[in-house]
Amino acid sequence: MFTLDGRHIVDRDTFYCAIGEAVNGPGGYFGWNLDALDDCLRGGWGATTPFTLHWDFPAEARARLAERVPVGDRELVVFDLLLEIFEERCVSVILR
């Protein structure tokens, strides 16, 4: 189980920093873009799926990760895309 603090997420860069530190400790790496995050979720970067991620203060992160991005033939808000990526890679996300 890992805990991600949504209060410190103000954009994509701070999300990647926060998830890196949640999984691998201070200064830890766990991806710097969506493709790298997906690669890290495949294993070898400090966590192997399946695992549980407790996401504290998700409302703050959702409000700040509101950019819409194309995903295939649709558009998703970055926050929702992250949740989808986690689900696809067998990460159980508990929004608290």
C-alpha positions in Angstrom: 0.0 0.0 0.0 1.2 3.5 -0.9 -0.3 6.9 0.1 -0.4 9.9 -2.3 -1.1 13.3 -0.9 -3.2 15.3 -3.3 -2.7 18.6 -1.5 0.7 19.1 -3.1 -0.4 18.3 -6.6 -0.7 21.5 -8.6 0.0 20.2 -12.1 1.3 17.1 -14.0 4.9 17.6 -12.9 4.0 17.8 -9.2 1.8 14.7 -9.7 4.8 12.7 -11.0 7.0 14.0 -8.2 4.3 13.0 -5.6 3.7 9.5 -7.0 7.5 9.0 -7.2 7.9 9.9 -3.6 4.8 8.0 -2.5 6.2 4.8 -4.1 9.9 5.2 -3.7 10.5 7.8 -0.9 11.9 11.3 -1.1 13.3 12.1 -4.5 11.9 8.8 -5.8 11.0 8.3 -9.5 7.9 6.7 -10.8 7.5 8.3 -14.2 7.6 11.8 -15.7 4.9 11.5 -18.3 1.9 9.2 -19.0 4.0 6.7 -21.0 6.7 6.5 -18.3 4.1 6.1 -15.6 2.6 3.2 -17.5 6.1 1.6 -17.9 6.7 2.0 -14.2 3.4 0.3 -13.4 4.6 -2.7 -15.4 7.2 -3.3 -12.7 10.9 -2.8 -11.9 10.6 0.7 -10.5 9.9 0.1 -6.8 6.4 -1.3 -7.0 4.9 -4.3 -8.7 1.2 -4.5 -9.4 -1.3 -5.3 -8.0 -1.1 -2.8 -5.2 -3.3 -0.3 -3.4 -2.8 3.5 -3.7 -4.6 5.6 -1.0 -5.0 9.0 -2.6 -5.6 11.6 0.1 -7.2 14.9 -0.8 -8.2 13.8 -4.3 -10.5 16.8 -4.9 -7.6 19.2 -4.8 -5.7 17.1 -7.4 -8.8 16.6 -9.6 -9.3 20.4 -9.7 -5.7 21.0 -10.7 -5.4 18.1 -13.2 -8.4 19.2 -15.2 -6.7 19.6 -18.6 -8.4 17.6 -21.3 -6.2 15.2 -23.4 -7.0 13.1 -26.4 -7.1 9.4 -25.8 -7.8 7.4 -28.9 -11.2 8.6 -30.2 -12.2 10.4 -27.0 -11.0 13.1 -24.6 -10.4 12.7 -20.9 -9.5 14.9 -18.0 -5.9 14.1 -16.9 -7.1 13.1 -13.4 -9.6 10.6 -14.9 -7.0 9.3 -17.3 -4.6 8.6 -14.4 -7.3 6.6 -12.6 -7.9 4.7 -15.8 -4.2 3.9 -16.2 -4.0 2.7 -12.6 -7.1 0.5 -13.1 -5.7 -1.0 -16.3 -2.5 -1.9 -14.5 -4.3 -3.5 -11.5 -3.7 -0.6 -9.0 -6.6 -0.3 -6.6 -7.0 3.5 -6.0 -8.9 4.5 -2.8 -9.9 8.1 -2.9 -10.0 9.4 0.6 
